[in-house]
């Protein structure tokens, strides 16, 4: 007989600078499978400013990337105890944002970027978070297939949505594109589609375009 227990857990996150709590916008960045927050943040560090804070929560499931030693990566979930992991992710991100925003006198705009596995995690969380997401960027990934569409339609009604893909991304298939097209159609909202020359990666030039257009 399987049972469960709740306990306090410590999770790590990285920030682009020590928050002044006067920033005009916060970008919450959700990394992909097998990545770590501090290294993922490096892709964005050059775009840091006094008005913009990047926050990268690190997923809480860890494993060696190859074999039984060496480099370690984190992931948001596996198929094992998947629903529990999803709920833990929601609790984690809720608490992180609550802690951050409680220290702001003037609440900044919240912008969310999910990369690869982090994209699905971002859509699940943002579609039921109590706060407002001004902009949602799904990079090398897409909307979670199990996202509650009714909740998402209402939640994203005022959110700018973008889907970013590399034209040589080995993880993007015609089937995955078709699934996303159906989800977007059912969502009933315009989604800006952007393509760059490259693979399963954060492209600095495309990132610069997205950040400039978000100002």
N, C-alpha and C positions, 0 to 999 in steps of 0.2 A: 504494500500500500504506500503510495507516494504522498508526501505531505510537503508543506512549504513553511518558511519562517521569514519574517522581515527583520532586517537589522540595518544599522547605520553603516554607510559605505563612503569611502573617500575616493573622489575622482579628480583627475588632473585636467587643467585647461591652460592654454597659452594666450597671451595678449600681445598686441603689436607695440604697446607702450603702457607705462603705468597710467591707469585712467585718471583724468582730472575731474571727471564727472561733469564736464562742460562740453563734451563732444556733441556735435550736431547729429551724428549718425553712428550706429553700431552695425557692423557686418558680422553676423554669426556664421561661421564657416564650418561645415560638416565634412570631414575628410572621407576618403574612400577606404575600401577593404585593404587591410594590411599596412596602413599608414599610421604615423604618429603625429600628434598635434604640432610639436615644435618644428618638425621638418616641413609639414604642410604649410605652416604659417610663412615660411621663407619665400614662398611663391608670391605672397601678398605684401611682404614687409616694405618693399620699395614704394608702395602706394599709401603708406601710413601718413597721417597728418594730425595736426592738433584738433581738427574737426571730425576726424574719422578714426574709430577704434575697431580693429579686427579682433575677434574673439574666437578661439578654436577649441571647442571642447574635445577631449580625447575619449573615444569609445572605450568601454570598460571591459570588453572581452579581448584577451591577449593570447598570442601564440607565436611560436617560432615560425619564421617565413619558410625555412627549409630545414627539415630534419628535427633534431632535438637540441640544437644550440645555434648560436649566431644571432643574426638580426631578428628583432621582435617587431611585430605589427599588431595593430588593434583593429577590431571590427565591431560593427553595431549589432550584429546578430548572426547566428547560423540557423539551420533548420531545427536544431535541438532546443527545446523550450523556447521556441520562437516568440510566442505571445507574451511570455514573461519578460523576455528581453526587450520587446517593443514597449511594454508598460514601464520597465525600468528606464528606458531611454526617455520616455515622456516625463517621468518624475525628475530625472536628472536635469533635463533641459529647462523644465519649468522652474526648478529651484535655482539654477544658474541665472536665468534671466530675472527672476524675482529679486535675487540678491544684488545683481548689478543695478537694475533699474531703481531699486529702493534708495540708491545713493545719488540719484539725479534730481535736482530741483525742477529742471525742465526736461521732460522725457524726450530723448532723441528718436529719430526715425530708426526703425528696425528693418534691416535688410538681411536676407538669408540666402546663402549659397551652399548648395549641396553638390558634392562631387562624387560620381559613380555610386557606390552603395549609399553614400551620404545624401544623395538626391532623394531617394525613396524615403529615407529616414526623415529628411527635412519636410517632405510633403505630409507624411503621417502626423508629425508633431505640429506643424504650423496650421493644419486644417482643424485642430481641436484646441490649440493654445488660446488662452483668454485674451492675450494681447493682440495688437495689430501689426501685421507684417506689411511694410510699404512696398517691398520688392522681393521677389523670389526668383532666383537663378538656379536652374537645374543644369549641371555641367557634366557631360559624359554619362548621363543617367536620365531618369525621368520620374514621372508621378508613380507612386506606389500603386500596384494593381488592386490592393486591398484597401485603398484609401476610401473613406466614407464620402461618396460623391455629394450627397445632400449637404453635409457639413462643409465640404470644400467649396461648393458653389457659393454659399453664403459667406464663408470666411474670406475667400479670395475675390470677392466682388469689387473691392477697391485696390487690389494688389496688382502691381505690374509683374507679369510673368514672362520669363525668357527660358528658352531651351537652347543650349549650346553644345555643338558636336564637332569633333574633328573629322575631316573628310577621309582620314585613314585610320579611324578608331577600330581596332580589331574586335572590340566587344560589342559593336553596334551591328545588328543584323537586320535584314528586311522585316523579319518577324517582330523584332523589338520595336522598330519604327512604326509598324502597323498597329501594334498594341497601344503605343503612345498616341497615335493619331485618333484611335477610337476613344481613348480616355479624354483627350482634349475636346473631342466632339461632344462627348457626354457632359463634360464640365461646362460647356457652353460659354467659354470665355476666350478672348483673343490671347494667343501665346506667341510672342515674338521668337522666331527661329533664326539662330545665328550659326554660321559654319566657318571654321578656320582650317587652314592647311596644317594638318598634323594628326597625331594619334590620341591615345588615352592619356591626356595630360592637360595641365593648366597652361594655356598659351598667353604670354605676357602682353602681346599686342592686342589680342581680343579682350583680355581682362581690362586693359587700359581704356578701351572703347566703352565697355560696360560701366566702369566706375565713373568715367567722364560724363556719360549720359545719365547717370543717377543723381548728379548734383542738382 
